[in-house]
Amino acid sequence: MCMAKVHFAFKDRLVPMYELAHGLFYLNTLSEILNGAKHPLVIGSDDFGEGADHVFQGDIMKLAVSLRTRSTSKSWDEAICLATILGYDVLALPVQPKLEDLLALMRASILMELAFISGARSELQGFRWAPKTLLDRRTNPPGSETPRTVTTLSPKGIRLVKDTILFAGSVTIPQGRNLFFLIQPSQTPDIAAASFTITIVEDNDRDNDSSNTTDTRLLTDVALVYSAQPDVVAKSLQKAEVAGLSLVAMLVSGVREDEDHDICAQFEMTTMVMFDTAIISSDLENNVCPKVEGRLATDFAIWVD
């Protein structure tokens, strides 16, 4: 079955492995090429299902961790290799596929957590939430403590059902800067318990320290979408409380209701949130943006492009 699923990309066509098998005398060497000597790929989960005809589907989030140290000779090889490992029909892809083509094949069983991987984003409408590539050392997939949740895609983007903080007002953020968000219970009297004060902080630890640009962007109808429920992650890390916890999140803007009464938004960036942190280190005190109030909505359904 494995040989029927593996294809080699030649200049003129894709060739299934079984057509080449009679000439492959050193399969152990081939295995080393596919798996790598120093950074073996983790390509599966522990759930293999029942029955000999079960089609194995790997975990793309586990792959994302391994692929940070990989490269391909051609950009379109990434989608072909991933489709092969994940058990999708390679022949359903275009001749020179992009990662978005593979995601389109996976649209009925995509993982929400894929949208929280950091790095450059696709420019294709409907996929602007998606990583442009997984072959980048700067990508940072959410950890294994983040539960995996299956969702779907549409022309509106990816459907997320996550705990989300909806900002009460617009925010101005610096252009081209790494930001993180401090989340604290609101101290304003007569405000609901699910309200929070959000402090936006510019991180000094960035790739281009020499840039002195002061350009800013005004974002309206803003929200922070958590990659997982903070209390669930804290419990998995054996922490007694959420205070001090860091969590991957997504900043979106333009939150609105469309004609189908779905909530939609535009992807802005992946970021980190820190909970109930009262102290800001002295080297970051000058990088604090104005605070804003927000309201927590649990299991909030939103389409993000």
Secondary structure, 3 states (H helix, E strand, C coil): CHHHHCEEECCCCEEEHHHHHHHCCCHHHHHHHHHCCCCCCCCCCCCCCCCCCCCCCCCHHHHHHHHCCCCCCCCCHHHHHHHHHHCCCHHHCCCCCCHHHHHHHCCCCEEHHHHHCCCCECCCCCCCCCECCCCCCCCCCCCCCCCCCEECEECCEEEEEEEEEEECCCEEEECCCCEEEEEEECCCCCCCCCEEEEEEEECCCCCCCCCCCCCEEEECCCEEEECCCHHHHHHHCCCCCCCCCEEEEEEEEEEEECCCCCEEEEEEEEEEEEECCCCCCHHHHHHECCCEEEEEEEEEEEEEC
